[in-house]
């Protein structure tokens, strides 16, 4: 690979083209490494960004097309006779083919991002008899997404491209697949806008009406319980990484990407939403909303007070636990003294609780979607602004959001159980 990098420095475009092409033929070459390095060359001004993208698109498109026709012409006997030379024996072929059969041609879009799969997608598609017109569109869309993702990130990360390449499989592959999914979702929405709107209006109306029954409240409790379990698992995972001091790489990459590609000056205005008067305003609106809705006022006021005022003691218990573990020798290296971040924890607790109480009995169905989405964007925006302008560690902010999420969902579950008990008691009284 070091020889390939040396060759890349002398013949950049040719090496990029041949490297990607050969990898898709199942040669042991890392196309992702070459594309990240190409992005670094773009950052240095040694390569043109547009030409680098075109080279990766054409090379990946040519490689996947050639392997498709090799599989199409050679058929299954090709696997039996020569598959072992490219690590695609009959057993591996059957597993990959079964995956294709379950997922269809759409798998081609994401297969580029999966090491050990992208090398065989063309062969398997051809051998399985997939029509070329059905193969070509998702295969080329995947090639465009794959190439543009790694070259662009290499360009953005600049000197840190090596760190990015080492951490890509851990932190960014899921993000890239999610991005591809969003693009596909947007295209589907453009073509089927009216049908999708009608479906969601009908579905949202049904869900809202259904969840107002006692039985639906029990189902709602199940959802809250599952959400709490998921957050607890995530919390333990973050705790393990914190104790092992495994956040350094995540923090470095996140800070660099935010500073160079995401952060904009206007985002500093979002920091207003973590000031005391902003907290007081949203709490006041929630108090008024609970009074106007006239649904279990006392219980909901109690939920608001307990969840918000119990947030700081909950974080203090976590911090004391970490201090105790440090005395036992679990934390030998440097660790942030601010994990989980206090402001991030309070932001999650206050806005999360207020949003829950505001939409819990909303009569306007669209508010149950719009307000949580706005809250989610606010959390992301505050995280970006804090990382860029206040130099908080990304891991501390993520920790604050997750630990705060565990606390509020624990209280949601507890108080919804009380609510269910009250509703069942009222139901029995009305029946008698």
N, C-alpha and C positions, 0 to 999 in steps of 0.2 A: 504493500500500500504506500510506503514511503517513496518508492520509485515512481508510482503513479502520481503522487503529489508533485514530485520534481518535474515530471513530464507535463503536468497541468500548468506549471508556471511558465513553461516554454511554448506550449501549444494549447491554450486554454479552451477555445471553442471545440476544437477537434477532439481533445481528450474528454471533455464533458459529453460530447455526442457519443463517442465510442464507449465510454464507461457506462452510461445509462443504457445504451443499446445492448451491451454484453450482459449487464446485470439482468435485464428482462429475458435474455436467452438462458438464464440460470447459471451464469458464470459467477464465481465468488468475488464480486466487486460491489462496493457500497455506493450506490447512486446517490443516496441521501448525503453522504460525506462529501461527494464531489459537488453536489448542488449547494450545500452549505458553504463550501470553499469558494464556489463561484460567486455566491452572494457577498462573501468577504472581499473578493476581487472587485466586485462592483462598488463596494464601500470604499475601496482604495483608489478607484478610478481606472483600474487596469482592464475592466471589462464593461461593456455597455449593458445596462439592465434589460432593455428590450430584446437585444440580441441573445443574451443569456437565457431569457425566458423562452424565446422562439427555439433556441437550440434544444432545450430540455423537452419542449412540447413535441418537436419533430422527432427527436430521438426516441422518446418514450412511445409515441404513436407508431413509429416504424417498428420498434422492438416488439410491442404487443401484437401488431398486425402480422409480423413474420411468424411469431410463435403460434398465432391462431391458424395460419394457413399450413404450417408444419403439422399441427395437430389434426387439421381437417383432412389433409392429404394422407398422412401416415396412419391415422386411426389408432385404435387401441393396441395394435401389434407393435406400434412404435414404443409404447410404454413397456411392453413385455420384453422387447429386445434391447432398447437403449435407455430406458428410464433410470436404471441404476446409476448411469454416468452423470446424471443431473439431480440425483437424490429424489427421483420421482418414480419409485417402484409401484407395482400394482396396488399395494396396501395404501400407500400415501395418496395415490390417485383416487382410490375409492372414497377415502375420507374427504378429499377436496371436492370431488364430484358431488358427494352427498350434500356438502355445504352449499354448493352452487344450486343444486336442485331445490333446496329449501329456501334459498334467498333470491334466486332468479338473477337476472342480468344486473340488477341494482348493486349487487355485491362488487361488481367490477369497479365502481366508483371508489369504494373504500379499500379495496384489496391492495392498492398501491401502498397504503400506510401500514400494512401488516407484514413485517419481515417473515420470510419463509412461505408466504402465500402469493405475493405479487409475481414471483418468478414463474409460477405455474398457471396463472389465470388464463393466459393466452392458449397454452397447450390444452388445458382442460376444456376451455370453451370450444376449441376446434374439434377435439375428439368427441365431445358430447353431442356434436351436431347442431350447436346453437347457430341460427341464421346470422350471416354476416351483418345484415341491416339492423338486427337486434343487438349485435355485439358492438358495433362501431361507435354508437353514440355514447353509452356509459363508459366505454373503455377510453375514449378520447377526453371526455369530461374529467375522468379520474386522472389522466395524464396531466391535464392543465392544472388541476387542483394540487396534485403532488408536486409538480415542478415549481409552481408559483409560491407554494407554502414554504419550501425549504430555501429557495433562492432569496425570497423576500425576507425571511427571518435571518438568513445569513447576512444580508445587507444591513438589516436593522441592528443586529447584534454586533456587527463589526469585529473588533478584536476578540470579542468573547464568543466567536462562533464555535470554537472547540468545546467550550463549556456547554454551549447549547446542544451540540451534537451528542455529547455524552449523556445529557439529561433529557433528550427529546423523547425517548421511549417511556420515561417515567412521568413527565409532566405535560408534554405537548401533543402527543399522538391523539389522545382523547379529545383535546381541544380542536385539532384539525379535523377529526371526523365529525365533531359537533358542528364545526363551521360548514363543512360540506353538506351536512344534514339541513342546516339553516338555508343554504342556497337552494337546495332541492325543494325545501318547503316553500320558499318564496316563489319559485317557478310554478309549483303546483297551485299556489294561491292565486297567482296571476291568471292562470288558465281556468280555474274553477272557483273564482271569487264568490259568486252568488250562491252556488251550492254549499260552499263551506260556511258562509254566513248563516244561511237558513238552517243548516245542520246544528251549528253551535247555539243558535237562538233556541231551537227546539230542545236540544240536550240540556242547556242551562236551565230552561224553564222546568223541565222534568226533574232535574237534580235538586233544584231549589225547593220545589213543592214536596218532593220525596223526603228530603232531609228535615222537613218541619214536623214529621210524625215522630212518635216515641220510638218506633222500631228503627227509623232512620237515625235517630240520635244514638242508638246503640252501635249502629254501623259507623257513625261518625267517631265514636269512641275508639273503635278498632283502628281507623285511619290515624287518629292522634297517637295511639299506642305504637303503631308501626313507625310513624315519623319520629317519635321519641326514641325508639330502639335504634333507628338508623343514625340519629344524631349522637346517641351514647356510644355507638360503635365508632363513629368518626371522632368523637372526643377522646376515646381511649387510643385510637391510632395517632392522633396529634400528640397526646401525652407521651406515648412511646417514642415518637420522633423527637420531642422536646428533651426527654431524659437522655436520649442517645445523641443529642446535638446534631440531628440530621437535617436541620433547616437551612444550613449555610448556603447550599447550592440553590435551593428554592428561592431564598431571599435575594441572592445575587442576580439571578436571571429575571425575577419579577421586577426588581427595582430598575434594572437596565431597560427592560422592555417598556415599562411605564414612563420612564424619564425620556426615552428616545422616540417612542412611537405612539403613546396613548395620551399622556398628560397634556392638557391645554390650560392656559392661564385662567380662563373663565371658571374652571372647576374649583378654584379657591373659594368662590362664592358659596359652594355647597357646604363648606365648613361652618357656615351660619347655622345649619340644621343640627349641629351638635353642641350649640350653646344653650345655657340654662333657660333663656327666654323662649327658645324654640321648643325645648322639652315641655316647658310650662304651657305653651300654646296648644300643643297637640294633646296634652293631658286634659286641658280645659275643654277642648272640642269633644274629646271622648266622654267626659263627664256629662256634657250637655246632650250628646248623642244617646247615652244610656238613659237619661231622664226622659227624653222625647220618645224613645222606643217603648218604654213602659213594660219591659220584659225582665223579670227577676232582677229588679234594680239593686236590691241589697246584695245579692250574690255577685253581680257583675262589678259593683263598686268594691266589694271585698277582693275579688280577683285582681282588679286594677291596683289596689293598695298593696296587697301581699306580694304580687309579682314584682312591682317596681321597687318597693322599699326592701324587699328581700334579696334583690339582685346584688347589692354591694356586700352584704354578709356572705352570700353564696360564693362570690369571688374571693373574699377574704379566707374562707375555708379552703378553697383550692390553693391559694398562695401559701397558707400555713402547711398544707399537705406537702407542697413542693419543698418547703423549707425543712420539713421533717425528713423527707427522702434525701435531701442534700446531706443532712447529718449522718445518714446511714451509708453514704458513699455512692449514691446512685447518680450524682451529678458532679463528676470530677472536672469536666472541662467548662469553658465559658458558656453560660446560659443567660438569656435575656431576663432581667429582673422584672420586666413588664408583661410577661406572658401569663395569662391572657390580658390584652390591653383593656384598661378600665373604661375608657371612652367607647371603644368598640363594643364592649359588653353592655354598657348602658344604652347605646344607640339601638342595639339589637333588642334589648328587653323593652325599652320604652316604646319604640316604633312598632315592634312586633306585637306587643300586648294591645296597644291602641288600635292598630289595624284590625286585629282579630275581633275586638269588641265592637268596632264600627261596622264591620261587614257581617257579623255573626247573624243578625236578624234583619239584614237589609232587604227592603221590599223591591229594590231596583236590582235586577239580576246582574246587569253589566258592572255594577260597582263591586261585586264580589270578585271580579277579574281585574278591573282597572286599578283599584286601590292597592292590592297586593303587588301588582306589576310595578306601579310607581314606587312602592316601598322597596322593591328589589333593586330597581335602578338607583334609588337613593343610597342604598347600602354599598353598591358597587362604586358609585361616584365618590362617596365619602372615603372609601378605602383608597381609591386612586389619589385623591387630593391629599390625604394624610401621608401616604407613602412618598409623594413627590415633594410636598412642602414642609411637612413636620418631621420627616425622616424616621417615622415609625417603621419598625420591621414588619414586612408583610405577614410573617408567621404569627406575630403578636396580634395583628388585626384579625386574621382568620381565626385564631384561637378565641379572641373575644366574641366573634360572631357565633362560633360553634358552641362555646360554653354558655353564652347567653341564650342560644336556641334551645339547649338542653333544659335550662331553667324555666323558660316560658312554656315549653311544651309539657314539662312535668306539671306545671300549674294548670295549664289548659285541660289536661287529662283529669287531674284531680277535681277541678271545679265542674267539669262537664259530667263527671260521675255524680256529684252532688245535685246538679241540675236534673239529671235523669231520675234520681231518687225522688226529688220534689215533684216532678211531672207524673211519675207513677203513683205517688201518694195522692195527688190531686185527681188523677184518673179514677182511682179506687173510690174516693169520696163522691165524685160525680156519679159513679155507677151505683153506689149505695143510696 
